[in-house]
Amino acid sequence: MESISLLLNEALSPYQVSLTPSGAKGECRVTLRNASGSIIVERVFNQAQLADKRQLTDVVDGLHRDVLIAEGRLEPCVIAALRNLARDKVMVAAN
């Protein structure tokens, strides 16, 4: 868990990342704080998502997106475009 915390702190710098156990099924709460200590993003993930390299990359990407939204640096139309792009990739991969 400590190595995951170090990776997340490095990937999500300058935000301070803390991991705390959350839930009976081994979930983990990830909290991102800004320099003044205010919570910017707080999410709960399954331990498997944090242990698997591919899923951890998705977690970091999602947290980056959530920070941009929380700070008002990502507009709703961009979010919709990203969702459509991801859906199109899935449809192409399925064919």
MARBA-313971 format. One record per atom (N, C-alpha, C, O): x, y, z. Coordinates in steps of 0.001 Angstrom, whole numbers, plus 500000, padded with zeros to 6 digits. Layout:
residues N
XYZ;...
END
This chain:
residues 95
500824498813500000;500000500000500000;500871501255500000;500518502255499375;501988501209500685;502875502367500744;503461502682499377;503591503851499013;503818501648498612;504376501891497276;503320502491496353;503647503320495504;502071502088496503;500984502661495703;500810504130496073;500601504977495205;500898504421497355;500784505805497814;501892506668497217;501637507793496786;503108506154497189;504228506892496606;504015507132495114;504272508229494617;503546506111494401;503275506254492969;502194507300492711;502328508131491813;501131507255493495;500050508216493321;500520509635493639;500166510582492937;501316509777494694;501834511106495038;502690511665493915;502617512852493600;503498510811493317;504351511253492211;503522511606490981;503762512626490334;502552510762490665;501746510964489460;500801512152489583;500461512779488580;500375512464490795;499367513506490983;499922514767491630;499168515599492135;501235514903491613;501877516091492155;501357517311491403;501210517213490185;501080518402492001;501461518908493313;500461518602494419;500595519118495528;499462517775494137;498461517462495147;499002516435496131;499790515562495765;498573516548497380;498949515585498404;497918514463498375;496715514715498446;498391513234498270;497505512085498160;497564511286499456;498644511010499978;496394510917499967;496365510028501126;495449508853500811;494409509014500173;495845507674501266;495071506450501093;494635505976502470;495448505876503389;493343505683502606;492839505151503865;491882504007503565;491126504061502595;491914502966504403;490968501861504216;489538502383504328;489245503268505131;488653501815503506;487266502278503505;486368501141503042;486341500816501855;485639500539503957;484701499492503575;485147498118503998;486326497872504253;484183497231504066;484418495869504540;485031494964503476;485544493892503795;484981495385502224;485477494538501136;486851494977500651;487256494631499541;487575495738501473;488932496124501117;489038497346500237;490064497557499591;487994498157500201;488064499373499414;489066500336500036;489428500215501207;489503501287499232;490482502261499681;490033503654499249;489715503876498081;490010504587500194;489643505975499901;490900506739499509;491890506746500241;490847507382498348;491947508205497862;491493509654497976;490464510041497422;492278510455498708;491956511856498923;493078512714498367;494247512502498688;492724513680497536;493692514637497001;493431515986497649;492304516482497661;494507516574498193;494423517886498840;495353518853498119;496402518465497605;494948520114498093;495814521124497500;496838521588498535;496875521064499649;497659522558498175;498744523020499052;498233523583500371;498940523530501378;497020524119500383;496473524670501628;495768523612502473;495289523911503567;495702522373501971;495103521272502728;493636521030502460;493034520150503077;493047521788501557;491638521600501211;491479520361500324;492301520108499443;490423519603500567;490147518423499749;489656518882498378;488697519646498267;490333518400497342;489961518700495959;489112517567495392;488069517806494783;489566516334495597;488875515147495089;488990514044496133;490031513875496766;487910513302496300;487935512148497190;487126511042496522;485952511231496204;487745509904496313;487107508775495639;487449507468496367;488476507371497039;486578506476496223;486816505151496795;487051504177495656;486290504135494690;488126503387495783;488487502404494766;488636501033495395;488920500902496586;488440500023494579;488684498644494975;490194498425495021;490923498987494204;490667497621495960;492102497336496079;492681496794494772;493827497088494432;491898496008494045;492381495426492790;492715496513491773;493651496360490988;491958497607491781;492222498707490861;493561499368491151;494225499861490240;493951499377492400;495202500015492784;496389499066492664;497535499509492584;496121497775492652;497197496785492598;497611496444491161;498758496069490919;496687496573490217;496954496233488825;497478497469488083;496885498544488169;498583497315487359;499226498459486704;498311499160485708;498258500390485687;497598498411484892;496701499024483906;495561499759484583;495215500877484202;494977499120485592;493864499756486288;494333500969487081;493602501953487196;495547500909487628;496089502048488360;496286503236487423;496064504383487813;496698502964486199;496823504034485197;495465504675484941;495365505898484837;494424503860484841;493070504391484654;492625505215485859;491966506243485701;492983504767487061;492650505498488284;493301506877488245;492648507885488516;494591506918487906;495314508197487856;494702509105486790;494498510294487036;494410508560485612;493786509362484552;492448509931485017;492144511099484777;491659509102485679;490362509547486184;490500510623487250;489725511579487281;491489510465488123;491708511471489160;492181512792488551;491775513866488995;493043512707487529;493457513925486821;492240514647486237;492108515863486374;491366513899485595;490150514471485015;489270515078486109;488742516178485942;489110514364487231;488280514865488327;488839516161488914;488075517047489298;490166516276488986;490794517505489476;490496518658488518;490161519762488948;490621518395487231;490338519436486242;488888519913486342;488615521108486236;487980518994486542;486569519343486684;486354520121487983;485684521154487983;486919519628489089;486741520282490391;487288521697490391;486741522574491060;488347521927489658;488954523251489605;488382524120488486;488818525255488292;487409523584487754;486764524361486701;487602524536485459;487375525458484676;488578523650485268;489451523775484090;489036522843482957;489700522793481922;487949522110483142;487455521211482103;485963521467481957;485207521316482916;485546521849480779;484161522202480501;483325520953480218;483852519954479730;482025521005480523;481139519859480270;481159519374478824;481035518173478588;481312520273477847;481325519834476450;482568518991476160;482522518082475331;483670519288476836;484888518497476663;484694517119477279;485143516118476721;484031517065478421;483742515783479075;482907514910478145;483194513725477976;481875515495477545;481022514746476615;481822514252475421;481636513118474978;482702515079474900;483535514667473767;484458513523474150;484652512594473366;485033513580475356;485909512497475816;485135511193475972;485640510122475634;483920511283476481;483083510082476628;482768509480475265;482838508264475091;482422510323474303;482114509835472959;483337509198472319;483221508170471651;484498509790472512;485732509232471977;486016507863472578;486382506930471862;485849507740473894;486078506455474565;485083505410474089;485449504252473889;483825505806473904;482800504870473432;483114504417472009;482939503244471680;483579505345471157;483941504999469787;485095504016469748;485107503108468916;486072504184470638;487213503265470705;486752501866471075;487245500881470526;485806501775472006;485280500477472421;484542499816471259;484678498612471037;483761500603470518;483005500057469400;483944499574468303;483692498529467702;485009500299468029;485968499904467004;486706498626467431;486931497733466615;487073498550468699;487778497374469212;486885496135469176;487379495022468994;485582496317469348;484652495184469343;484447494610467948;484089493442467799;484673495427466930;484466494975465540;485659494290465070;485697493831463928;
END
